[in-house]
Amino acid sequence: MSKVTEARNFAKKKHAGQLRKNGKTTTFSHLKDVVKNLKKMKVTNNDTICAAWLHDTIEDTDTDFDSIRDRFGKNVADIVVSVTKDNRLPKKQREIKYAKDLKSSNIKSKIVKIADILANVNDAPNAGRNTQWEKQQFVKKSKYWSYVSGVKPGKLAELSWANSEWNRLQEKYS
């Protein structure tokens, strides 16, 4: 079994039965959307794709850094932890640390976060709330976008699709 398939299966098992905050979309469906976004950005790096499958496991399951490192390697674990909010901290400190972590994260981490942000904003209408709520979600994610979107991915990814998609979402919510 390939490492990417193993990461997908691990994430599917860990997130079994979980719904997103909107109460409608499954967490696993969100993970599939993040990986699809990476494919649209022409990402083929296995560690990056594994991290996309696993990016919510530390935050939303009983999985820890060591479990990911031992099973998928330090590179994957480092990417996952850099896009993970530390739920042990109070909310304000958590957000400050998360912003700092995103700003200083490596290229692969930023690419995963870009794919995650786009999946999150595109999923907002599925919550069945009003457009004002959707716009609030976009504004929240805009802050994170500003931390990662200046990345220069070299041959690791093509960001033209991601930037076009972000521009489309900006028009939709402005």
N, CA, C and O atoms as a DFTB+ gen file, in Angstrom:
696 C
 N C O
     1  1       0.853      -1.177       0.000
     2  2       0.000       0.000       0.000
     3  2       0.900       1.242       0.000
     4  3       1.880       1.305       0.742
     5  1       0.564       2.211      -0.825
     6  2       1.370       3.430      -0.880
     7  2       1.177       4.259       0.390
     8  3       0.185       4.120       1.106
     9  1       2.143       5.110       0.638
    10  2       2.084       5.990       1.816
    11  2       0.859       6.910       1.747
    12  3       0.212       7.160       2.763
    13  1       0.548       7.405       0.562
    14  2      -0.614       8.292       0.394
    15  2      -1.908       7.529       0.688
    16  3      -2.793       8.047       1.369
    17  1      -2.018       6.313       0.179
    18  2      -3.207       5.498       0.449
    19  2      -3.309       5.187       1.937
    20  3      -4.399       5.209       2.510
    21  1      -2.177       4.901       2.555
    22  2      -2.178       4.635       3.998
    23  2      -2.649       5.869       4.775
    24  3      -3.416       5.747       5.730
    25  1      -2.188       7.059       4.364
    26  2      -2.611       8.301       5.031
    27  2      -4.112       8.521       4.852
    28  3      -4.807       8.912       5.790
    29  1      -4.600       8.267       3.646
    30  2      -6.040       8.409       3.371
    31  2      -6.842       7.467       4.268
    32  3      -7.814       7.880       4.901
    33  1      -6.435       6.217       4.319
    34  2      -7.150       5.225       5.130
    35  2      -7.076       5.550       6.617
    36  3      -8.056       5.384       7.342
    37  1      -5.923       6.010       7.067
    38  2      -5.741       6.396       8.468
    39  2      -6.692       7.543       8.819
    40  3      -7.369       7.511       9.847
    41  1      -6.730       8.552       7.952
    42  2      -7.609       9.708       8.182
    43  2      -9.076       9.283       8.169
    44  3      -9.864       9.734       9.001
    45  1      -9.437       8.423       7.233
    46  2     -10.827       7.959       7.144
    47  2     -11.235       7.247       8.431
    48  3     -12.338       7.454       8.937
    49  1     -10.347       6.414       8.955
    50  2     -10.639       5.684      10.198
    51  2     -10.717       6.645      11.385
    52  3     -11.642       6.560      12.193
    53  1      -9.757       7.552      11.493
    54  2      -9.706       8.467      12.637
    55  2     -10.894       9.427      12.658
    56  3     -11.391       9.785      13.726
    57  1     -11.343       9.839      11.480
    58  2     -12.435      10.816      11.391
    59  2     -13.798      10.156      11.150
    60  3     -14.773      10.847      10.854
    61  1     -13.871       8.840      11.273
    62  2     -15.127       8.112      11.014
    63  2     -16.272       8.708      11.836
    64  3     -16.180       8.842      13.057
    65  1     -17.343       9.060      11.139
    66  2     -18.532       9.586      11.806
    67  2     -18.464      11.056      12.183
    68  3     -19.449      11.609      12.672
    69  1     -17.333      11.695      11.971
    70  2     -17.205      13.113      12.339
    71  2     -17.841      14.013      11.288
    72  3     -17.715      13.786      10.084
    73  1     -18.526      15.038      11.777
    74  2     -19.057      16.080      10.905
    75  2     -18.292      17.366      11.165
    76  3     -17.761      17.586      12.253
    77  1     -18.247      18.206      10.144
    78  2     -17.625      19.518      10.292
    79  2     -18.487      20.379      11.204
    80  3     -19.576      19.972      11.608
    81  1     -17.996      21.561      11.524
    82  2     -18.735      22.472      12.405
    83  2     -20.104      22.831      11.841
    84  3     -21.013      23.187      12.590
    85  1     -20.255      22.736      10.508
    86  2     -21.554      23.062       9.909
    87  2     -22.606      21.986      10.180
    88  3     -23.790      22.196       9.916
    89  1     -22.179      20.836      10.705
    90  2     -23.109      19.774      11.045
    91  2     -23.624      18.969       9.870
    92  3     -24.481      18.103      10.042
    93  1     -23.113      19.241       8.673
    94  2     -23.609      18.565       7.478
    95  2     -22.512      17.838       6.711
    96  3     -22.688      16.682       6.324
    97  1     -21.400      18.495       6.492
    98  2     -20.311      17.919       5.717
    99  2     -19.478      16.999       6.603
   100  3     -19.150      17.351       7.736
   101  1     -19.136      15.820       6.086
   102  2     -18.260      14.947       6.868
   103  2     -16.830      15.484       6.824
   104  3     -16.424      16.130       5.858
   105  1     -16.093      15.212       7.863
   106  2     -14.687      15.621       7.887
   107  2     -13.939      14.949       6.748
   108  3     -13.100      15.578       6.103
   109  1     -14.229      13.690       6.496
   110  2     -13.525      12.987       5.428
   111  2     -13.800      13.622       4.065
   112  3     -12.903      13.694       3.226
   113  1     -15.023      14.078       3.840
   114  2     -15.353      14.777       2.597
   115  2     -14.508      16.045       2.461
   116  3     -14.027      16.365       1.374
   117  1     -14.332      16.760       3.568
   118  2     -13.476      17.950       3.562
   119  2     -12.044      17.568       3.179
   120  3     -11.419      18.250       2.368
   121  1     -11.531      16.498       3.749
   122  2     -10.163      16.070       3.443
   123  2     -10.022      15.738       1.960
   124  3      -9.009      16.069       1.343
   125  1     -11.034      15.084       1.387
   126  2     -11.010      14.789      -0.050
   127  2     -10.950      16.080      -0.858
   128  3     -10.231      16.158      -1.853
   129  1     -11.703      17.091      -0.433
   130  2     -11.691      18.377      -1.135
   131  2     -10.314      19.037      -1.060
   132  3      -9.855      19.627      -2.038
   133  1      -9.665      18.941       0.078
   134  2      -8.324      19.520       0.229
   135  2      -7.355      18.823      -0.728
   136  3      -6.568      19.486      -1.403
   137  1      -7.406      17.508      -0.788
   138  2      -6.519      16.761      -1.690
   139  2      -6.847      17.087      -3.151
   140  3      -5.936      17.229      -3.967
   141  1      -8.129      17.206      -3.489
   142  2      -8.514      17.606      -4.858
   143  2      -7.918      18.964      -5.202
   144  3      -7.441      19.175      -6.317
   145  1      -7.949      19.885      -4.237
   146  2      -7.369      21.209      -4.477
   147  2      -5.871      21.109      -4.738
   148  3      -5.348      21.817      -5.600
   149  1      -5.179      20.248      -4.013
   150  2      -3.750      20.051      -4.275
   151  2      -3.540      19.549      -5.698
   152  3      -2.610      19.983      -6.379
   153  1      -4.389      18.646      -6.146
   154  2      -4.264      18.123      -7.510
   155  2      -4.489      19.232      -8.535
   156  3      -3.826      19.267      -9.571
   157  1      -5.418      20.133      -8.246
   158  2      -5.657      21.267      -9.144
   159  2      -4.447      22.200      -9.181
   160  3      -4.245      22.932     -10.150
   161  1      -3.652      22.166      -8.121
   162  2      -2.422      22.959      -8.064
   163  2      -1.223      22.159      -8.578
   164  3      -0.080      22.602      -8.473
   165  1      -1.496      20.987      -9.130
   166  2      -0.469      20.114      -9.719
   167  2       0.553      19.612      -8.699
   168  3       1.708      19.366      -9.045
   169  1       0.130      19.463      -7.455
   170  2       1.021      18.945      -6.415
   171  2       1.112      17.428      -6.557
   172  3       0.094      16.737      -6.611
   173  1       2.343      16.918      -6.616
   174  2       2.564      15.473      -6.710
   175  2       3.432      14.954      -5.566
   176  3       3.622      13.744      -5.445
   177  1       3.951      15.828      -4.741
   178  2       4.816      15.436      -3.634
   179  2       4.030      14.609      -2.615
   180  3       3.039      15.080      -2.056
   181  1       4.475      13.382      -2.381
   182  2       3.733      12.461      -1.508
   183  2       3.604      12.962      -0.078
   184  3       2.545      12.802       0.530
   185  1       4.651      13.564       0.474
   186  2       4.560      14.067       1.849
   187  2       3.496      15.153       1.967
   188  3       2.764      15.207       2.955
   189  1       3.414      16.007       0.967
   190  2       2.425      17.084       0.975
   191  2       1.010      16.512       0.893
   192  3       0.113      16.962       1.605
   193  1       0.817      15.530       0.031
   194  2      -0.505      14.916      -0.117
   195  2      -0.878      14.144       1.148
   196  3      -2.023      14.204       1.596
   197  1       0.077      13.422       1.722
   198  2      -0.192      12.720       2.994
   199  2      -0.609      13.716       4.068
   200  3      -1.574      13.486       4.798
   201  1       0.115      14.814       4.161
   202  2      -0.200      15.826       5.180
   203  2      -1.590      16.413       4.961
   204  3      -2.284      16.735       5.925
   205  1      -1.999      16.554       3.704
   206  2      -3.352      17.057       3.431
   207  2      -4.398      16.089       3.980
   208  3      -5.381      16.515       4.587
   209  1      -4.190      14.802       3.771
   210  2      -5.127      13.816       4.322
   211  2      -5.157      13.872       5.841
   212  3      -6.200      13.649       6.455
   213  1      -4.011      14.171       6.449
   214  2      -3.862      14.080       7.906
   215  2      -3.980      15.413       8.632
   216  3      -3.879      15.449       9.859
   217  1      -4.189      16.508       7.910
   218  2      -4.021      17.837       8.511
   219  2      -4.968      18.143       9.679
   220  3      -4.675      19.034      10.476
   221  1      -6.072      17.442       9.799
   222  2      -6.998      17.680      10.920
   223  2      -6.926      16.612      12.012
   224  3      -7.678      16.674      12.984
   225  1      -6.035      15.641      11.864
   226  2      -6.040      14.527      12.818
   227  2      -5.578      14.926      14.213
   228  3      -6.147      14.456      15.198
   229  1      -4.573      15.769      14.324
   230  2      -4.110      16.170      15.660
   231  2      -5.163      17.044      16.330
   232  3      -5.443      16.899      17.520
   233  1      -5.736      17.946      15.555
   234  2      -6.713      18.900      16.092
   235  2      -8.050      18.245      16.464
   236  3      -8.685      18.641      17.440
   237  1      -8.469      17.253      15.693
   238  2      -9.838      16.738      15.823
   239  2      -9.965      15.274      16.245
   240  3     -11.079      14.757      16.338
   241  1      -8.845      14.601      16.502
   242  2      -8.908      13.200      16.943
   243  2      -7.916      12.997      18.088
   244  3      -7.303      13.948      18.573
   245  1      -7.773      11.762      18.502
   246  2      -6.830      11.458      19.580
   247  2      -5.401      11.230      19.071
   248  3      -4.547      10.765      19.826
   249  1      -5.141      11.547      17.824
   250  2      -3.820      11.370      17.223
   251  2      -2.878      12.466      17.696
   252  3      -3.288      13.615      17.865
   253  1      -1.620      12.111      17.909
   254  2      -0.628      13.119      18.288
   255  2       0.514      13.140      17.271
   256  3       0.586      12.305      16.370
   257  1       1.398      14.113      17.442
   258  2       2.536      14.301      16.544
   259  2       3.347      13.015      16.422
   260  3       3.692      12.596      15.317
   261  1       3.647      12.395      17.547
   262  2       4.488      11.195      17.538
   263  2       3.863      10.071      16.718
   264  3       4.568       9.354      16.008
   265  1       2.561       9.917      16.812
   266  2       1.877       8.868      16.036
   267  2       2.034       9.106      14.539
   268  3       2.285       8.173      13.776
   269  1       1.886      10.351      14.130
   270  2       2.033      10.675      12.705
   271  2       3.490      10.503      12.284
   272  3       3.767       9.932      11.229
   273  1       4.413      10.991      13.094
   274  2       5.840      10.863      12.772
   275  2       6.237       9.393      12.646
   276  3       6.915       9.009      11.693
   277  1       5.818       8.583      13.597
   278  2       6.204       7.171      13.584
   279  2       5.621       6.420      12.393
   280  3       6.239       5.491      11.874
   281  1       4.453       6.819      11.973
   282  2       3.771       6.096      10.889
   283  2       4.070       6.667       9.500
   284  3       4.169       5.918       8.528
   285  1       4.216       8.014       9.406
   286  2       4.339       8.649       8.091
   287  2       5.632       9.439       7.904
   288  3       5.894       9.944       6.812
   289  1       6.428       9.548       8.940
   290  2       7.708      10.242       8.840
   291  2       7.656      11.656       9.394
   292  3       6.594      12.268       9.509
   293  1       8.835      12.150       9.730
   294  2       8.952      13.470      10.352
   295  2       8.492      14.588       9.422
   296  3       7.860      15.543       9.873
   297  1       8.800      14.483       8.134
   298  2       8.394      15.541       7.199
   299  2       6.878      15.730       7.196
   300  3       6.389      16.858       7.260
   301  1       6.143      14.632       7.122
   302  2       4.674      14.706       7.126
   303  2       4.187      15.266       8.458
   304  3       3.329      16.148       8.490
   305  1       4.734      14.753       9.552
   306  2       4.308      15.216      10.881
   307  2       4.580      16.704      11.063
   308  3       3.763      17.417      11.647
   309  1       5.720      17.178      10.567
   310  2       6.041      18.608      10.680
   311  2       5.042      19.468       9.908
   312  3       4.639      20.530      10.382
   313  1       4.647      19.016       8.729
   314  2       3.649      19.759       7.951
   315  2       2.325      19.793       8.715
   316  3       1.708      20.848       8.858
   317  1       1.902      18.639       9.199
   318  2       0.618      18.551       9.907
   319  2       0.611      19.464      11.122
   320  3      -0.342      20.217      11.325
   321  1       1.653      19.408      11.925
   322  2       1.657      20.210      13.156
   323  2       1.709      21.706      12.846
   324  3       1.201      22.515      13.623
   325  1       2.313      22.079      11.728
   326  2       2.408      23.510      11.406
   327  2       1.083      24.101      10.941
   328  3       0.923      25.321      10.933
   329  1       0.129      23.251      10.551
   330  2      -1.199      23.752      10.152
   331  2      -2.266      23.358      11.176
   332  3      -3.459      23.343      10.873
   333  1      -1.817      23.043      12.387
   334  2      -2.706      22.609      13.464
   335  2      -2.752      23.644      14.575
   336  3      -1.717      24.113      15.048
   337  1      -3.963      23.992      14.985
   338  2      -4.122      24.875      16.147
   339  2      -3.897      24.055      17.414
   340  3      -4.347      22.914      17.517
   341  1      -3.201      24.648      18.368
   342  2      -2.907      23.973      19.633
   343  2      -4.073      24.166      20.593
   344  3      -4.177      25.196      21.258
   345  1      -4.941      23.176      20.659
   346  2      -6.156      23.266      21.477
   347  2      -5.890      23.270      22.975
   348  3      -6.814      23.456      23.767
   349  1      -4.648      23.069      23.371
   350  2      -4.323      23.123      24.805
   351  2      -4.242      24.566      25.293
   352  3      -4.316      24.826      26.494
   353  1      -4.090      25.503      24.355
   354  2      -3.948      26.917      24.714
   355  2      -5.310      27.603      24.775
   356  3      -6.252      27.173      24.109
   357  1      -5.418      28.678      25.578
   358  2      -6.639      29.499      25.537
   359  2      -6.810      30.082      24.131
   360  3      -5.831      30.260      23.405
   361  1      -8.047      30.374      23.755
   362  2      -8.368      30.759      22.372
   363  2      -7.481      31.884      21.828
   364  3      -6.950      31.759      20.725
   365  1      -7.313      32.965      22.567
   366  2      -6.535      34.097      22.061
   367  2      -5.079      33.698      21.830
   368  3      -4.503      34.012      20.788
   369  1      -4.490      33.012      22.797
   370  2      -3.104      32.556      22.643
   371  2      -2.986      31.549      21.495
   372  3      -2.005      31.553      20.751
   373  1      -3.990      30.697      21.365
   374  2      -4.005      29.702      20.290
   375  2      -3.951      30.384      18.930
   376  3      -3.180      29.982      18.058
   377  1      -4.776      31.425      18.747
   378  2      -4.810      32.139      17.466
   379  2      -3.489      32.859      17.190
   380  3      -3.012      32.871      16.055
   381  1      -2.902      33.456      18.223
   382  2      -1.618      34.151      18.059
   383  2      -0.533      33.160      17.644
   384  3       0.237      33.420      16.720
   385  1      -0.479      32.031      18.331
   386  2       0.525      31.009      18.011
   387  2       0.282      30.444      16.613
   388  3       1.230      30.221      15.860
   389  1      -0.980      30.213      16.266
   390  2      -1.312      29.662      14.952
   391  2      -0.881      30.616      13.841
   392  3      -0.310      30.189      12.837
   393  1      -1.150      31.892      14.020
   394  2      -0.735      32.889      13.025
   395  2       0.781      32.871      12.861
   396  3       1.289      32.880      11.739
   397  1       1.488      32.844      13.963
   398  2       2.957      32.807      13.925
   399  2       3.445      31.540      13.216
   400  3       4.354      31.595      12.387
   401  1       2.837      30.408      13.548
   402  2       3.223      29.140      12.928
   403  2       2.975      29.153      11.421
   404  3       3.822      28.696      10.653
   405  1       1.831      29.667      10.992
   406  2       1.539      29.717       9.557
   407  2       2.517      30.624       8.823
   408  3       3.015      30.275       7.753
   409  1       2.788      31.779       9.397
   410  2       3.699      32.729       8.751
   411  2       5.093      32.142       8.571
   412  3       5.748      32.391       7.559
   413  1       5.546      31.369       9.542
   414  2       6.912      30.835       9.494
   415  2       6.975      29.409       8.938
   416  3       8.049      28.809       8.903
   417  1       5.855      28.872       8.511
   418  2       5.833      27.480       8.046
   419  2       6.547      27.321       6.709
   420  3       6.771      28.293       5.987
   421  1       6.898      26.082       6.395
   422  2       7.605      25.810       5.146
   423  2       6.643      25.822       3.953
   424  3       5.428      25.934       4.113
   425  1       7.210      25.705       2.781
   426  2       6.436      25.795       1.540
   427  2       5.333      24.732       1.491
   428  3       4.191      25.037       1.147
   429  1       5.672      23.493       1.833
   430  2       4.680      22.412       1.766
   431  2       3.512      22.683       2.707
   432  3       2.358      22.434       2.360
   433  1       3.812      23.190       3.887
   434  2       2.753      23.518       4.851
   435  2       1.841      24.604       4.305
   436  3       0.619      24.517       4.425
   437  1       2.432      25.617       3.710
   438  2       1.633      26.720       3.164
   439  2       0.749      26.244       2.020
   440  3      -0.385      26.700       1.876
   441  1       1.261      25.339       1.217
   442  2       0.462      24.807       0.112
   443  2      -0.725      24.001       0.651
   444  3      -1.837      24.111       0.135
   445  1      -0.489      23.195       1.683
   446  2      -1.600      22.455       2.304
   447  2      -2.623      23.434       2.868
   448  3      -3.828      23.228       2.722
   449  1      -2.149      24.496       3.510
   450  2      -3.077      25.467       4.102
   451  2      -3.875      26.193       3.027
   452  3      -5.061      26.458       3.220
   453  1      -3.255      26.517       1.910
   454  2      -3.976      27.150       0.801
   455  2      -5.114      26.233       0.338
   456  3      -6.248      26.679       0.167
   457  1      -4.801      24.957       0.139
   458  2      -5.823      23.992      -0.295
   459  2      -6.931      23.862       0.747
   460  3      -8.104      23.732       0.396
   461  1      -6.562      23.898       2.023
   462  2      -7.527      23.800       3.123
   463  2      -8.438      25.029       3.172
   464  3      -9.654      24.896       3.315
   465  1      -7.863      26.202       3.057
   466  2      -8.655      27.440       3.087
   467  2      -9.695      27.431       1.965
   468  3     -10.866      27.735       2.192
   469  1      -9.259      27.083       0.760
   470  2     -10.189      27.070      -0.370
   471  2     -11.301      26.042      -0.157
   472  3     -12.458      26.303      -0.486
   473  1     -10.958      24.883       0.389
   474  2     -11.986      23.873       0.685
   475  2     -12.963      24.386       1.737
   476  3     -14.171      24.174       1.622
   477  1     -12.450      25.055       2.751
   478  2     -13.315      25.588       3.812
   479  2     -14.282      26.638       3.284
   480  3     -15.477      26.585       3.576
   481  1     -13.780      27.579       2.516
   482  2     -14.639      28.663       2.017
   483  2     -15.664      28.116       1.024
   484  3     -16.823      28.533       1.031
   485  1     -15.242      27.192       0.178
   486  2     -16.185      26.609      -0.779
   487  2     -17.240      25.743      -0.105
   488  3     -18.313      25.528      -0.668
   489  1     -16.948      25.244       1.090
   490  2     -17.913      24.418       1.821
   491  2     -18.910      25.255       2.625
   492  3     -19.946      24.738       3.045
   493  1     -18.619      26.518       2.842
   494  2     -19.471      27.366       3.688
   495  2     -20.946      27.352       3.273
   496  3     -21.805      27.277       4.152
   497  1     -21.281      27.420       1.983
   498  2     -22.704      27.396       1.617
   499  2     -23.423      26.109       2.030
   500  3     -24.645      26.109       2.179
   501  1     -22.684      25.017       2.216
   502  2     -23.300      23.743       2.609
   503  2     -23.812      23.754       4.043
   504  3     -24.531      22.842       4.449
   505  1     -23.453      24.763       4.802
   506  2     -23.911      24.852       6.191
   507  2     -25.391      25.206       6.268
   508  3     -26.026      25.024       7.306
   509  1     -25.941      25.715       5.158
   510  2     -27.354      26.065       5.150
   511  2     -27.656      27.332       5.926
   512  3     -28.794      27.573       6.327
   513  1     -26.631      28.136       6.134
   514  2     -26.835      29.398       6.848
   515  2     -27.028      30.502       5.819
   516  3     -27.139      30.229       4.623
   517  1     -27.069      31.742       6.278
   518  2     -27.277      32.848       5.343
   519  2     -25.953      33.322       4.745
   520  3     -24.873      32.940       5.195
   521  1     -26.069      34.159       3.723
   522  2     -24.863      34.630       3.042
   523  2     -24.007      35.517       3.937
   524  3     -22.794      35.599       3.743
   525  1     -24.610      36.173       4.901
   526  2     -23.829      36.984       5.842
   527  2     -22.876      36.087       6.644
   528  3     -21.714      36.437       6.853
   529  1     -23.369      34.947       7.083
   530  2     -22.525      33.997       7.809
   531  2     -21.404      33.494       6.908
   532  3     -20.256      33.390       7.340
   533  1     -21.737      33.181       5.646
   534  2     -20.722      32.727       4.693
   535  2     -19.640      33.789       4.525
   536  3     -18.450      33.479       4.480
   537  1     -20.072      35.042       4.434
   538  2     -19.106      36.135       4.290
   539  2     -18.206      36.222       5.524
   540  3     -17.006      36.466       5.395
   541  1     -18.762      36.027       6.700
   542  2     -17.951      36.041       7.925
   543  2     -16.898      34.939       7.890
   544  3     -15.765      35.143       8.327
   545  1     -17.270      33.775       7.371
   546  2     -16.304      32.679       7.252
   547  2     -15.190      33.063       6.289
   548  3     -14.019      32.772       6.533
   549  1     -15.562      33.717       5.193
   550  2     -14.563      34.161       4.226
   551  2     -13.600      35.159       4.868
   552  3     -12.388      35.068       4.675
   553  1     -14.134      36.101       5.620
   554  2     -13.293      37.110       6.282
   555  2     -12.321      36.437       7.250
   556  3     -11.146      36.798       7.298
   557  1     -12.801      35.467       8.015
   558  2     -11.921      34.733       8.941
   559  2     -10.782      34.055       8.187
   560  3      -9.629      34.109       8.616
   561  1     -11.104      33.422       7.074
   562  2     -10.089      32.693       6.307
   563  2      -9.164      33.639       5.550
   564  3      -8.039      33.265       5.218
   565  1      -9.623      34.863       5.273
   566  2      -8.784      35.841       4.571
   567  2      -7.511      36.146       5.343
   568  3      -6.447      36.339       4.755
   569  1      -7.626      36.187       6.645
   570  2      -6.469      36.440       7.500
   571  2      -5.433      35.336       7.282
   572  3      -4.251      35.621       7.088
   573  1      -5.871      34.092       7.312
   574  2      -4.941      32.975       7.110
   575  2      -4.366      32.993       5.696
   576  3      -3.185      32.709       5.491
   577  1      -5.216      33.331       4.722
   578  2      -4.756      33.413       3.335
   579  2      -3.587      34.395       3.234
   580  3      -2.604      34.128       2.543
   581  1      -3.699      35.518       3.917
   582  2      -2.630      36.526       3.844
   583  2      -1.312      36.001       4.408
   584  3      -0.246      36.481       4.023
   585  1      -1.364      35.040       5.298
   586  2      -0.145      34.474       5.884
   587  2       0.552      33.481       4.962
   588  3       1.761      33.285       5.077
   589  1      -0.178      32.858       4.062
   590  2       0.398      31.763       3.273
   591  2       0.432      32.009       1.764
   592  3       1.184      31.338       1.057
   593  1      -0.351      32.939       1.261
   594  2      -0.522      33.053      -0.190
   595  2       0.684      33.632      -0.918
   596  3       0.766      33.517      -2.141
   597  1       1.610      34.245      -0.212
   598  2       2.799      34.794      -0.862
   599  2       3.880      33.768      -1.111
   600  3       4.969      34.113      -1.570
   601  1       3.602      32.525      -0.819
   602  2       4.593      31.458      -0.958
   603  2       5.044      31.326      -2.413
   604  3       4.253      31.487      -3.342
   605  1       6.317      31.034      -2.586
   606  2       6.896      30.784      -3.915
   607  2       7.183      29.284      -4.000
   608  3       8.229      28.826      -3.540
   609  1       6.259      28.518      -4.585
   610  2       6.369      27.059      -4.508
   611  2       7.369      26.414      -5.455
   612  3       7.626      25.215      -5.352
   613  1       7.938      27.189      -6.377
   614  2       8.851      26.575      -7.338
   615  2       8.138      25.480      -8.110
   616  3       7.021      25.673      -8.589
   617  1       8.788      24.327      -8.229
   618  2       8.213      23.213      -8.992
   619  2       7.238      22.372      -8.175
   620  3       6.641      21.433      -8.701
   621  1       7.073      22.697      -6.906
   622  2       6.222      21.899      -6.027
   623  2       4.733      22.058      -6.346
   624  3       3.947      21.131      -6.154
   625  1       4.354      23.242      -6.836
   626  2       2.935      23.494      -7.112
   627  2       2.793      24.654      -8.082
   628  3       3.689      25.487      -8.223
   629  1       1.648      24.686      -8.745
   630  2       1.273      25.829      -9.571
   631  2       0.112      26.514      -8.863
   632  3      -0.935      25.906      -8.641
   633  1       0.302      27.767      -8.515
   634  2      -0.716      28.457      -7.727
   635  2      -1.703      29.258      -8.564
   636  3      -2.570      29.932      -8.008
   637  1      -1.593      29.198      -9.888
   638  2      -2.500      30.002     -10.715
   639  2      -3.960      29.619     -10.462
   640  3      -4.812      30.502     -10.359
   641  1      -4.269      28.316     -10.361
   642  2      -5.644      27.919     -10.075
   643  2      -6.072      28.442      -8.707
   644  3      -7.162      28.998      -8.571
   645  1      -5.228      28.271      -7.698
   646  2      -5.575      28.698      -6.334
   647  2      -5.827      30.199      -6.279
   648  3      -6.787      30.648      -5.652
   649  1      -4.976      30.969      -6.929
   650  2      -5.157      32.425      -6.926
   651  2      -6.426      32.828      -7.671
   652  3      -7.135      33.736      -7.239
   653  1      -6.714      32.161      -8.781
   654  2      -7.956      32.442      -9.518
   655  2      -9.178      32.096      -8.676
   656  3     -10.165      32.831      -8.659
   657  1      -9.099      30.972      -7.982
   658  2     -10.212      30.546      -7.127
   659  2     -10.404      31.536      -5.979
   660  3     -11.537      31.873      -5.633
   661  1      -9.310      31.998      -5.392
   662  2      -9.403      32.980      -4.307
   663  2     -10.028      34.276      -4.828
   664  3     -10.875      34.873      -4.162
   665  1      -9.609      34.708      -6.019
   666  2     -10.180      35.928      -6.605
   667  2     -11.678      35.765      -6.856
   668  3     -12.451      36.698      -6.638
   669  1     -12.082      34.588      -7.310
   670  2     -13.511      34.321      -7.525
   671  2     -14.274      34.416      -6.199
   672  3     -15.360      34.992      -6.145
   673  1     -13.712      33.857      -5.151
   674  2     -14.359      33.902      -3.836
   675  2     -14.396      35.322      -3.281
   676  3     -15.368      35.716      -2.638
   677  1     -13.338      36.086      -3.532
   678  2     -13.332      37.494      -3.096
   679  2     -14.474      38.257      -3.754
   680  3     -15.181      39.023      -3.099
   681  1     -14.647      38.042      -5.050
   682  2     -15.742      38.714      -5.762
   683  2     -17.097      38.281      -5.208
   684  3     -17.995      39.104      -5.033
   685  1     -17.236      37.006      -4.938
   686  2     -18.494      36.473      -4.423
   687  2     -18.858      37.089      -3.077
   688  3     -20.028      37.381      -2.828
   689  1     -17.871      37.291      -2.205
   690  2     -18.149      37.737      -0.846
   691  2     -17.855      39.213      -0.592
   692  3     -17.885      39.665       0.552
   693  1     -17.572      39.967      -1.659
   694  2     -17.333      41.405      -1.423
   695  2     -18.537      42.242      -1.794
   696  3     -18.504      43.465      -1.657
